[in-house]
Amino acid sequence: YFWVPIIGPFIGGLLGAGIYKLLIGRFLPTAEPEPPGRVPAPDES
């Protein structure tokens, strides 16, 4: 049973990520693209 503390966090991480995506992630708004505009030029100092 020495492998349980080694493998357990990996299984828990995968399960936690999947549950997060199912229960929380789908309700978050998607990122909107930035509107086109002027690109700031660096100062010539």
C-alpha positions in Angstrom: 0.0 0.0 0.0 3.0 2.3 -0.3 1.7 3.5 -3.7 -1.5 5.0 -2.3 0.0 8.3 -1.2 1.9 8.5 -4.5 -1.1 7.8 -6.8 -3.8 9.3 -4.7 -3.0 13.0 -5.3 -3.0 12.4 -9.1 -6.4 10.7 -9.0 -7.8 13.4 -6.8 -6.4 16.2 -9.0 -8.0 14.7 -12.1 -11.3 14.2 -10.4 -11.2 17.7 -8.9 -10.4 19.2 -12.3 -13.2 17.3 -14.0 -15.8 18.2 -11.3 -14.7 21.9 -11.5 -15.2 21.9 -15.3 -18.6 20.3 -15.0 -20.0 22.2 -12.1 -18.3 25.6 -12.3 -16.4 26.1 -15.5 -19.4 25.9 -17.9 -21.0 28.8 -16.1 -18.1 31.2 -16.4 -18.2 33.7 -19.2 -15.9 33.2 -22.1 -13.2 35.8 -22.8 -14.0 38.3 -25.5 -11.3 39.2 -28.0 -9.6 42.5 -27.6 -10.9 45.2 -30.0 -8.4 46.3 -32.7 -6.6 49.4 -31.8 -3.3 51.3 -31.8 -0.2 49.4 -30.5 1.7 51.5 -28.0 5.3 52.2 -29.1 8.1 52.1 -26.5 9.6 55.4 -25.4 12.9 56.3 -27.0 14.7 57.5 -23.9 
